[in-house]
Amino acid sequence: MAATLNYIVFGWYPYFALTVFLAGSLIRFDREQYTWKASSSQILRKRQLRWGSNLFHLGILAIFAGHLVGLLTPIQVFDAIGVSHGAKQVLAIVAGGVAGIACFVGLSLLLHRRLFDARIRSTSSFADTAILVILFVQLCLGLLTIPLSLGHLDGHEMVKFMTWAQGIAYLQPGASQAIADVHPIFKAHIALGLTIFLLFPFTRLVHVWSAPVWYLGRRGYQIVRTRDRRRVAAASR
């Protein structure tokens, strides 16, 4: 029974969640472009929003990048450049801990603002609040894995997660067996992470796809000219 459940959650569920994530995002963009945004409440509690949003986004981007590179980079690459499993484990704990704390503070500010300000709460949808709560729980689970990781500084447990993630990415059968015996907190963290991918197309998180990263490669500057007030006044007479 345990083996079957492990296969369903960590062998089958990842493909289901990622399929919904990609197909759902594409369908929503194609059919519901007017909902492709994050509802704004920036005129309320602006200072708290600014601090919370900045800390949350910086932290979550660092965490996501760390997970992406750490899990999907082949082990042979780290071996080739002389990074041992233990060193990679320590780096993941330190960098992930710093990013996690920043994200925790920012998300706490955002969640407090949305839950305890009556005006913001009245204009928030169920999905707006629910996804913040889910992200908060996921972040707490991630922070709880740090003490467990400190007990495996040889990097052996980390290799299991890399083997699982790369097995899923390369469609290798039996990938779920790689993490069959890891601590339940790790399993809960992974399962909830996959659920966030599943819910992604149905929440405000879709605005991530619209991040204006293309500005970084834009050639030249945008020229903005102020209006000549005298001409505008003359034209209006």
Buried (B, 14 or more C-beta within 10 A) or exposed (E): EEEEEBBEBBBEBBEEBBEBBEEBBEEBBEEEEEEBEEEEBEEEBEEBBEBBBEBBBBBBBBBEEBBEEBBEBEBEEBEEEEBEBBEBBBEBBEBBBEBBBBBBBBBBBBBEBBBEBEEBBEBBEEEBBEBBEBBBEBBEBBBBBBEEBEEBBEBEBBBBBBBBBBBBEEEEEEBBBBBBEBBEBBBBBBBBBBBBBBBBBBBBBBEBEEEEEEEEEEEEEEEEEEEEEEEEEEEEE
